[in-house]
Each structure stands twice: as structure tokens, then as C-alpha cells.
Amino acid sequence: MKPVSSDALSFLRSSALAAAFATTTIGALFSTHLLRQLMGDAGYGAVISGLCVLGAAMLVARRRELRPFEIMPTTLLLLLVWLLLTVFWSRSVSATLGGWLQLAAPTFLAVVVAQFRDTLQTVRSTGDALRFLLTASLAIEILSGILLDVPVPFLGIAGNLAEGGPIQGLFGTRTMLGLVTIIALVTFVVEWRTRSVAPGLSAYSVSLAAVLAVFTGSPIVLGMAVIAGLAIGILAVVRHTPPAGRTALQWGIAGALAIGGILVYTFRRPLVYWLNAEPDFLTRSKLWNEVLDMSADRPVQGWGWVGTWPDHQLPYTIIRFATGTNHTSALNAWMDMLLQAGAAGVVLFVGVAGLGLARAWVTASERRSTVYTWPALVIITLLADSVVTSSLLGGFGWFLLVVCVTRASLVRGWRSRLDTGPESPAWRSPRPIQ
């Protein structure tokens, strides 16, 4: 029995298992829609639960390498505790506990990945998973829209590729596919710049993501692409600015972005018309007004965290009746947080995302390797999407946010300034870029 136990521990501590775990976890979370359609909620839950059990075993096997204060950022821990506390005033204890577990599971998986994989390794795992899923999405869209010319209803594929879109791929909706393609583009560009994959594979990956993004035909995707591209350009300028002038440049950029945000809000209606996004805007505007009305009844504590809106429960039934649409979210992560966790939840959420972005941005500005730009760019993409969907509050969106803010806190937070004694294990430090 002893050799078997020793072999098991060696396996759980191996870098090969950590790499496979990261890629499988990322692939499973990005495949949420596909897995649920194929296996049902119970099957998908079993997959995520199995990954959590394996992750827990890895943590136990490598517990001597861990430091409790490095597990996750303090603001993230406070947010999770607050969301759990909302069970005391929620209208459904089971719905709140279920919604909290749906958030806790990707949080735990993200913590495991952030502890055992450095930033470059995480980029590689994300790139491998997204390359496979986007290739499969294009293949099934070609099969459905061109070769067979029939939709695939159970996957939500309309088969519109021959007409120029919109397409949904394996992600259920064109907006979700669009978000995945923008994250993939950021990831593939970082892979290319760090030379972590072959040039031909990089070219294929970037082209694949760009083509699928175009065929979504979504104005929301166009907006996210513009924001991500602007962030890449600004970050490139900052990184090439001498350190002496970097602070002044950062403040200047912040001021320009603030003015730009005010102008966008002021001229939002002409912009919506120009983007041909009036139906989406009107739907969201009506929904958000109802959410604000219901939030006013419980402004500080919210109605209780539930995640995806449950059926036959207040205040969600009232909102659905008022809008005439069977919404499952507020189509805005911040509105959802306000409705479910109140202003206190929003403040903590701002702390998680804002502090994480600030740390990641400063790290990306100062570190030479391109790989350090990935957390900042991913957080910016997720925050841009959070204005028009609630994808950030669960699944792969929440997973990526937790991974990025955790890595940023390890590199830039107060933890990095502590005297930790002996040199950290090799797996803590990002691999040198060739």
C-alpha cells in the first residue's frame, strides 16, 4: 500500500497533472452550454464537482507549498462571504445556497489553477482550450449552415453561416461566442508575442477567432473588440514610455478615458443607432429600469444572491411580467449584483475588479515580458462585457476574473512585499520568456 500511496502523491504533485487540470478545467467552463445540452445540469454538475475533488486532492498533496494569505485576494474573500450572508434575508434559502455554490465552484478551480500555474502556463492552457472549441464551432457551423443547410436546435445553432451570420458556435448565443472570440484573440496574440506556439499555429488561431467574431454579426462584439484594441494600443504606448514619464502619461490617459466615457454616455443614442443596436438597447433599457425599481426596495442588502434568476420567485417574476420577457439575468453584471447583493455587494465587487485591474495594469506597464499584459487585457474585456451581459458573474467569466486578480495580487499586492523567508518554489515564478 505504501508504494501505491507514494505514487499517488507523486502524481498529484506532478506538473503534468497541473497542466492537464488547468486545460481541462478551462475547457469545461467554456463548454458550459455544450455540456449542459449534452449531459443536462446534473451531468455538468458532476463534471465540475469531479474537477473540484481533484483540485482539492492536489491542494492537499502540495499543502506544504501553500501559504494561506496567498490563496485569494482579501476583497474577493469578503465578497464571497457577503454573498453567502445574503441567505439570511433571501426569499429562498435553497436558491441562494445553490447560486452561491455555482459561484464558489469556479472560484475554487481558479484558485487551484492560479496557485499551481504561472501566467504563461495559464495563457497556454487557455489558448489550447479555446483553439479546440473555436475550431469545433467553425466545423459545426460549416456542417449546419453550408453542407447540410439545417439548424441544430438542441445546440442553439441556427445554421446561418451561408447567409453571413449571425452564428452561435458551441456557445449558445452570438454574444457569448463574441465574448469568447475576443478573449481568444487576446490570448492568441499573447501566445504569438511570447513565441510560446509555432508561428503557423498562431496565425491560424488569430484568423480563426477574427473570422468567427465577424460572423457573429453582433454590435456588442464590435464594441468589445474596439475596447480591447484600444486597451492593447494604450498599453503598448505605456510600456514603451520611459519610467520617468510613465506616471504622467498614465494620469493623462485616465483623464482622456474619463472624458471619452462621458462623451459616449452623452451621445449613446446616436451611437446605438449607428451600430444598429436599437433592439438590444431598448430591451436592456426597459429591463434595467425594472431592476432599479426593485433594487430600491432593498438598496443596501439586496434580495439575496441566486446567480441565474430562478423561476417563480420574487422579485424576478415581477420583472419578467413587467418586461414581457423570460429573462434569466439583468443583462448587466453590475445591475445583477445591485439587485441580488445590494449596494454593499456592488462596493465589494468594485473592489475586486477595480483593485485587480489596477494591479494587473501596473504590472503590465512595468514588466518587460508581454505575458504580463494578459491579465489586464482579459479583465478589461470582461468588464466591457459586464455592461451588456451578466457572464462575468459565473462560469468561465468569473473563473478568468478570479485567476487574473489572484495572479495580480501575488505579483503586485501586499503579499509580494512580505518577507516569506526561503525562496519560493519554482512553480510560483513565471517561466523565463525565450
N, C-alpha and C positions, 0 to 999 in steps of 0.2 A: 504493500500500500504506500510505503514511503516514496519509492521512485515515481509512482503514479502522481502522488501529490506534488512532488518536486517538478515533474514535467508539466503539470497543470499550471503551477505558479510561473514557471519559465514562459509558458505560452501566454499567460495573461499579462506578463510584463514585457512581452516582445514588441518591438517597433512594427513588425509586420502586422500583428493584430491591431495595433493602434491605427495604422494606416487603413486597413480594411474596415475597421469600425467607423472611422471618420467618413470614408467614401460611402459605405452602406447607409449610415445614418442620414447623410445629406441627400442621397438618392431617394431614400424612403420618405423623407419630409417633403421633398419637391414632387414626389409621386403621390401625394395625399389623395388627389382626385381620382387618379387611376386605380390605386389600391382599394379605395372605398367602393368604386364601381365594380371592381372585380371580386372583392372579398367581403364587402359590407363593412359596417362600422366595427363589428366585433372582430373581424379578421384584421382590419387595420390597427385596432387597439392592441391585438395580440402581437403584431409586428413591433409596434412602439414599446410595448411592455417588455418584450424579449430583449430589445436593444437596451432598455433601461437596466434590466437584470444583468446583462453582460457588462454594461458600463459600471455598475456597482461592484461587480466582481473585479474589474480592472482597478478601480479605486482602492479596494481592499488589498489587492495584491501589491499595489505600488504605494501604499499608505505612507511609507517612510519618506517618500519623495515629496509629499504634500505638506503645505503649510496652511492652516485653517484660514488665515487672513487673506490668502490669495485665491480662495475658491471663487468668489464673485464680488463685484463692487458693492459697497455698503448701500448705495442708493437703490440698487436692484433688489437687494435683500429686503429693504424697508418697503418697497413697492409690493413685493410678493406677500409680505406679512400683512400689509394693509388690505390687499385684495382678499386674503383669507379671512380677515376680521369682518369683512362685509357680510359674512354668513350670519352674523347676529341680527341684522336688520333686513336680510333678504326675504322675499316672499316665498322662496323655495330653497330650503337648505340643500337638498339633493342637487338642484340645478347649479347652485353656487359651488358646491364641492366638486361637481363634475367639471364645471368650467375652469375652476382653479387647477385641477389635475391636468386638464388639457393644455394649460399654460406651464405647469410645473414640469411636465414630461420633456418638452423641447428645451426648457431651461436646464434641466439636469443633463441632457445629452450634450448641450452646448458647453456646459462646464467641463464635462469629461473631455470633449474634443479640445477645448482651449487649454486644458492642463497638460495634455499629452502630445499635442501637435503644435508646432510653431506656425507663424503666419504663412510662410511659403508652402509648408506642407498642407495647410488648410486650403490655400488657393489651389493647389494641385488636386486635392480631393474634390473640391467644388467644381473645378474645371472638368475633371473626368466624369463626374455625375451628370453635369449639365450637357456635356458633349453627347453623351449617350441618349439622354432624354430628348434633346432637341433634334438629334438625328432620327430617333424613333418617331417624333412628332411630324417631321417633314415626310418621312416614309409613309405614315398612315394617312396624312393629308393628300399625298400623291395618289395613294391607293383609293381613297374615298372620293376625291374630287376630280381625278383625271382617268384612272384606269377603270374603276367600277362605276363612277358617277352616281354614287348613292351615299347618303349620310350614315353616320354611325351614332344613332341616338343615345345608346347607353353610355357613350363616352363624351357626349355633347359636341360631336364633330358634325358640322353642317355640310361639309363637302363642297366648299365654295372656292377652292383653290383655282379652278379653271376660270372663274369669273373675277379673279384678282383679290379674293377675300370677301369678308374677314374670315380668318382661320382661328382655330382654338387649340390645335395640337392635343397633347395629352393632359392639358391643364384646366379644362372645363370652360373657360371663357377667354375671349380675346384680350381682355385687360390683364388677366392673370398670366397668359402667355407673354404679353408685352413686358410685364414686370420681370419675368424670368429671363427674357432675352436681353434686357438692359443690364441685369446683374451678370448675365453670362458675358456680355460684351466687355464689361469692366474686368471680369475675371480673365477672359481670354487675352485682353490687351496686356494685363499684368504678366500673364504667362509668357507672352511674346517678348515683353521688355526685359524680363528676367532670364530669358532663354532657357526656361525650365521644360519646354517641349520643343519638338522639331519645328523648324520654320514652316514646312508644308502643313503640318497639323495646325499650327497657329493660324495660318491663312485660311484654311478650311473652317476652323472654328469661328473666327470673326465673320467670315462671309455667311456662314450658316445662321448665326444669331441675327445678323443685319437683315438678311432676306426674310426670316420669319417675323422680325419686328415690322418690316414694311407691310407684309401681308396681313398683319392684324388689322390694319386699316383703322386704328384707334387714335383719336386726337389726344387721349390721355397718355398713350405711349409716346407720341410725338413730344408732348410736354416733358415727360420724364427723360427722354433722350436729350432734349435741349438742356435741361438742368444738369444731367450727368456730364454732357460735353462741356458745358460752361465750367463745372467744377474741375474737370480734368485740365482745361486750359488755365484756369486761375492757379491751380496747384502747381502746374508746370512753371508758370511765371515766378511764383513764390519760391520754388525750390532752386531756381537759377539766380535768385537775387542774393547778393552778399549779405551775410548775417547782420551787418551793421544797419542796413536799411530795411531789413525784413519786418521789423515790428511796425514801422511807419506804414509800410506797404499793406500789412495785414489790416491795420485800422482803416486805411483808405478803402480797401476792398470791402470791409464790413459796412462802411458808410455808403458806398455805392450800391451794395446789395440791399441795404435798408431802403434807400431811395427807390431802387428798382422794384422792391416789393410793394411799396406804397403806390407806385405808378400802375403796377399790374392790378392791384386791388381796385384802384380808381377807374381804370379802363377795362375792367373784367368783362363787361357785357360785349363791347366791340371785339375783344379777344375771343370770347366764346363764339361769337358769330363768325369770325374769320376762320376759326378752327373747325367750324361746322359741328360744334358740340352742344348745340342748344338743347336737344332732348336730354342728354346726360345731365346738363347743368340744371334744367328745370326739375328733373327727378330728384336730384340731390338737394336742391334748394328747398323744395317742399318737405322732404324728409328731415333736413336739418332744422327747419323751423319747428317741426313737431317734437324733435328730440330736445331742443332748447326749452320748449314749453313744459315738457315732462321733467326735465332736469331742474327746473325752477322749484318744483315741489320738494326736492331733496338736494339742495345745491352743494352741500359740503360732503355728505357721506355717500350720495348716490343711492341707487335702488338695489345694489348688491351685484357682485361680479357673477356673470354667467357665460361670458365669451360669446359664442354664437347664440343668437336670440332663440329661446325656447318657444314652443307653441303653447297657446292657452295660458299665458301668464302676463300679468300687468307689470310694467306699462306697455309691453311690446304689442299686445293685442290692440290697445288703443291707437298706437302709432300706425299699425298696419291698416286699421279701419279708416283712420283719417287720411292716409295717403292712397288707399285703394290698391296697395301692392304688398305682396307677401315678402317683405324684407327680412333678411336674417342678420343684418348688421346695419349700422348707421352710415355705411359707405364713407366713413371717416374715422380713423383710429382715435383722434382726439375727442370727437363727439361721443364715440362709444365709451371712452374712458370717463368722460364727464357724466354720462347717463348712468353708468354702472358703478363707478367708484367715486363720483363727485369731484369737487374742486381739489380735495386732498389727493386723490389719485392722479389728477392731471399734474399737480405740482411735482409729485414724485416721479411721474413719467417724464416730465420735462427735465428733471434732474438726471434720470438715467440716460436719456437720449442726448440732452444738451452737453452734459459733462463728458459723456463718451465721445461725442463728436469733437468737442474741443481738444480732448487729449489725443484723439486719433489724428486730427488736423495738424496740431503742433508737431507730433511725431513725424507725420508725413512731410512736413515742411523742413524738418531739420535732419532727418536720416537720409543717407545717400541712396540706399537701395530703393528701387521702385516698388518692391513688395510692400513697403510700409504705407503706400498710398491706398492699398486695397481696403483696409477697414474704413478709412474716412469716406472713400467713394461709395462703398456699399451702404454705409449709414445714410449718406446724403440721398442715395437712390431710394432707400426705404422710407425716409422722411418725406420725400417728394410724393411717393405713392400713398403715404398715410393721409394725405389731404383728400384723396378721392376714393380710397378703399380702406378697409379695416384689416388688410392682410398682415399688417405689422403685429397684430395682437394674437398671433398664433401661428402654428406650423413653421414653415421654413423662414418666414419673415421674422418671427420672434427669435428663432434659433440663430439666424445670422446676426441679429442685433446683439444678442447676449454674447456670442462669440467675439464680435468686434469690440464691444465695450469692455469685455473682460480682458482681451489682449491689450487694449489701450491702457487699462488701469494697471496692468502688470508692467508695461513699459514706461508709462508716464505718471501714474498715480503716486500717492504717498507710499504705497508698498515698495516702489522702486528705490525709495530713499532710506529704507530701514536697513540696519546692519544685520544681515542674515547669516553672518558667520562664514562658514566654508563656501567655496564657490558653488553656485547652483549646478545641478545635474545638466548634462549636455542637452537633454531634450528641452530644457527651458529656453535656451538661446536659439534664435533663428539661425538656420544654416547659412554659411557664407555664400554669397552670390558669385558665381563664376563669371 
